[in-house]
Amino acid sequence: MGMGRHVRITGMIGQNRYAVQHAISGEICYSTVAPRFRSEIQKGEDEGWCPFLCEMDEDGCRKYYCAIYDSAPKFCRDFKCCTARIKDMNGAEKGRIQGRRTLLTDDESLREMWDSHNEINDISDDEKWVEMLDKLLKSHGYFLERYDQ
């Protein structure tokens, strides 16, 4: 929802086709609004929201969709709402780290391991913390897939 601070419509280049610039990366792309969202484009109505984020009520439930998903800027396509994923040795995702050091998981073994070794969270140096976490995870049959910060 906060991508609107960075995603800017810089012009229209045809019906339902926009020139879009990402303020952080400087990337410019040309995006087409998907037919089902053409009447929903916000055009800056909600401060901070991406102009292509469509809020719709479906079956009594509020849902959000990207109106230009198929032609969105690379920055948006690459965006991950977590800093790392934790996978088992078969590659199945078992948890993810959100923010700096918050574990989100339904895997009880991973949760127990994380909680019983919380002393590594006292390490202030992020690179050292990642190194220690990686070793700990590997010793318990997991591995860390980290995203660039």
FIKE-686593 format. One record per residue (C-alpha): x, y, z; residue in three letters; residue number from 1. Coordinates in nm, 2 decimals, always signed. Example, Ala and Ser with C-alpha at 12.3 -4.5 7.8 and 13.67 -1.06 7.14 Angstrom:
2
<<+1.23, -0.45, +0.78>, ALA, 1>
<<+1.37, -0.11, +0.71>, SER, 2>
END
This chain:
149
<<+0.00, +0.00, +0.00>, MET, 1>
<<+0.29, +0.24, +0.07>, GLY, 2>
<<+0.44, +0.20, -0.28>, MET, 3>
<<+0.26, +0.51, -0.39>, GLY, 4>
<<+0.54, +0.71, -0.23>, ARG, 5>
<<+0.77, +0.56, -0.50>, HIS, 6>
<<+0.55, +0.47, -0.80>, VAL, 7>
<<+0.46, +0.77, -1.01>, ARG, 8>
<<+0.24, +0.81, -1.32>, ILE, 9>
<<+0.44, +1.04, -1.54>, THR, 10>
<<+0.20, +1.04, -1.83>, GLY, 11>
<<-0.06, +0.86, -2.04>, MET, 12>
<<+0.06, +0.70, -2.37>, ILE, 13>
<<-0.28, +0.57, -2.48>, GLY, 14>
<<-0.60, +0.45, -2.34>, GLN, 15>
<<-0.54, +0.26, -2.02>, ASN, 16>
<<-0.16, +0.27, -2.08>, ARG, 17>
<<+0.07, +0.47, -1.85>, TYR, 18>
<<+0.43, +0.58, -1.83>, ALA, 19>
<<+0.54, +0.49, -1.48>, VAL, 20>
<<+0.85, +0.58, -1.30>, GLN, 21>
<<+0.98, +0.43, -0.98>, HIS, 22>
<<+1.13, +0.71, -0.77>, ALA, 23>
<<+1.40, +0.50, -0.59>, ILE, 24>
<<+1.54, +0.30, -0.88>, SER, 25>
<<+1.47, +0.56, -1.15>, GLY, 26>
<<+1.32, +0.29, -1.37>, GLU, 27>
<<+1.07, +0.39, -1.63>, ILE, 28>
<<+0.83, +0.15, -1.78>, CYS, 29>
<<+0.51, +0.15, -1.97>, TYR, 30>
<<+0.22, -0.03, -1.80>, SER, 31>
<<-0.12, -0.13, -1.92>, THR, 32>
<<-0.41, -0.15, -1.68>, VAL, 33>
<<-0.58, -0.49, -1.68>, ALA, 34>
<<-0.94, -0.47, -1.82>, PRO, 35>
<<-1.11, -0.56, -1.49>, ARG, 36>
<<-0.94, -0.27, -1.31>, PHE, 37>
<<-0.98, +0.01, -1.56>, ARG, 38>
<<-1.26, +0.18, -1.36>, SER, 39>
<<-1.08, +0.14, -1.03>, GLU, 40>
<<-0.75, +0.33, -1.09>, ILE, 41>
<<-0.71, +0.57, -0.79>, GLN, 42>
<<-0.50, +0.84, -0.96>, LYS, 43>
<<-0.36, +0.96, -0.63>, GLY, 44>
<<-0.69, +0.97, -0.43>, GLU, 45>
<<-0.53, +0.79, -0.13>, ASP, 46>
<<-0.21, +0.96, -0.02>, GLU, 47>
<<+0.08, +0.72, -0.01>, GLY, 48>
<<-0.11, +0.43, -0.19>, TRP, 49>
<<+0.02, +0.31, -0.52>, CYS, 50>
<<-0.21, +0.46, -0.79>, PRO, 51>
<<-0.25, +0.11, -0.94>, PHE, 52>
<<-0.35, -0.06, -0.61>, LEU, 53>
<<-0.72, -0.14, -0.65>, CYS, 54>
<<-0.93, -0.21, -0.34>, GLU, 55>
<<-1.23, -0.42, -0.42>, MET, 56>
<<-1.51, -0.58, -0.22>, ASP, 57>
<<-1.56, -0.95, -0.32>, GLU, 58>
<<-1.80, -1.17, -0.14>, ASP, 59>
<<-1.81, -0.94, +0.16>, GLY, 60>
<<-1.43, -0.94, +0.18>, CYS, 61>
<<-1.20, -0.65, +0.10>, ARG, 62>
<<-0.92, -0.75, -0.14>, LYS, 63>
<<-0.64, -0.56, -0.30>, TYR, 64>
<<-0.50, -0.61, -0.65>, TYR, 65>
<<-0.23, -0.46, -0.86>, CYS, 66>
<<-0.40, -0.32, -1.18>, ALA, 67>
<<-0.07, -0.34, -1.38>, ILE, 68>
<<+0.06, -0.67, -1.23>, TYR, 69>
<<+0.16, -0.81, -1.57>, ASP, 70>
<<+0.35, -0.49, -1.67>, SER, 71>
<<+0.46, -0.35, -1.34>, ALA, 72>
<<+0.80, -0.20, -1.29>, PRO, 73>
<<+1.08, -0.45, -1.22>, LYS, 74>
<<+1.12, -0.29, -0.87>, PHE, 75>
<<+0.77, -0.39, -0.79>, CYS, 76>
<<+0.80, -0.74, -0.93>, ARG, 77>
<<+1.12, -0.80, -0.73>, ASP, 78>
<<+0.97, -0.66, -0.40>, PHE, 79>
<<+0.96, -0.91, -0.12>, LYS, 80>
<<+0.78, -0.83, +0.20>, CYS, 81>
<<+1.03, -1.03, +0.40>, CYS, 82>
<<+1.41, -1.01, +0.44>, THR, 83>
<<+1.48, -1.38, +0.43>, ALA, 84>
<<+1.31, -1.72, +0.40>, ARG, 85>
<<+1.39, -2.03, +0.59>, ILE, 86>
<<+1.37, -2.35, +0.40>, LYS, 87>
<<+1.42, -2.72, +0.49>, ASP, 88>
<<+1.69, -2.92, +0.30>, MET, 89>
<<+1.43, -3.02, +0.04>, ASN, 90>
<<+1.37, -2.65, -0.04>, GLY, 91>
<<+1.02, -2.63, +0.12>, ALA, 92>
<<+0.96, -2.29, +0.29>, GLU, 93>
<<+0.93, -2.34, +0.66>, LYS, 94>
<<+0.93, -1.97, +0.78>, GLY, 95>
<<+1.03, -1.62, +0.69>, ARG, 96>
<<+1.20, -1.34, +0.87>, ILE, 97>
<<+1.02, -1.01, +0.85>, GLN, 98>
<<+1.18, -0.68, +0.93>, GLY, 99>
<<+1.52, -0.72, +1.10>, ARG, 100>
<<+1.46, -1.03, +1.32>, ARG, 101>
<<+1.10, -1.14, +1.35>, THR, 102>
<<+1.03, -1.50, +1.27>, LEU, 103>
<<+0.70, -1.60, +1.10>, LEU, 104>
<<+0.64, -1.97, +1.10>, THR, 105>
<<+0.39, -2.25, +1.16>, ASP, 106>
<<+0.68, -2.50, +1.19>, ASP, 107>
<<+0.69, -2.60, +1.56>, GLU, 108>
<<+1.05, -2.74, +1.53>, SER, 109>
<<+1.17, -2.42, +1.38>, LEU, 110>
<<+0.99, -2.21, +1.64>, ARG, 111>
<<+1.13, -2.41, +1.93>, GLU, 112>
<<+1.49, -2.38, +1.78>, MET, 113>
<<+1.44, -2.01, +1.73>, TRP, 114>
<<+1.31, -1.95, +2.08>, ASP, 115>
<<+1.57, -2.17, +2.25>, SER, 116>
<<+1.86, -1.98, +2.08>, HIS, 117>
<<+1.74, -1.63, +2.12>, ASN, 118>
<<+2.08, -1.52, +2.25>, GLU, 119>
<<+2.19, -1.47, +1.89>, ILE, 120>
<<+1.94, -1.18, +1.87>, ASN, 121>
<<+2.16, -1.00, +2.12>, ASP, 122>
<<+2.42, -0.97, +1.84>, ILE, 123>
<<+2.40, -0.61, +1.72>, SER, 124>
<<+2.61, -0.66, +1.40>, ASP, 125>
<<+2.37, -0.77, +1.13>, ASP, 126>
<<+2.63, -0.96, +0.92>, GLU, 127>
<<+2.75, -1.14, +1.23>, LYS, 128>
<<+2.39, -1.22, +1.32>, TRP, 129>
<<+2.32, -1.36, +0.98>, VAL, 130>
<<+2.63, -1.57, +0.99>, GLU, 131>
<<+2.54, -1.72, +1.33>, MET, 132>
<<+2.18, -1.77, +1.23>, LEU, 133>
<<+2.29, -1.95, +0.91>, ASP, 134>
<<+2.51, -2.19, +1.11>, LYS, 135>
<<+2.23, -2.25, +1.37>, LEU, 136>
<<+1.97, -2.32, +1.10>, LEU, 137>
<<+2.20, -2.56, +0.91>, LYS, 138>
<<+2.27, -2.76, +1.23>, SER, 139>
<<+1.90, -2.81, +1.26>, HIS, 140>
<<+1.83, -2.91, +0.90>, GLY, 141>
<<+1.73, -2.57, +0.76>, TYR, 142>
<<+1.89, -2.31, +0.54>, PHE, 143>
<<+1.86, -1.93, +0.50>, LEU, 144>
<<+1.76, -1.77, +0.17>, GLU, 145>
<<+1.84, -1.40, +0.24>, ARG, 146>
<<+1.73, -1.11, +0.03>, TYR, 147>
<<+1.94, -0.80, -0.04>, ASP, 148>
<<+1.86, -0.52, +0.20>, GLN, 149>
END
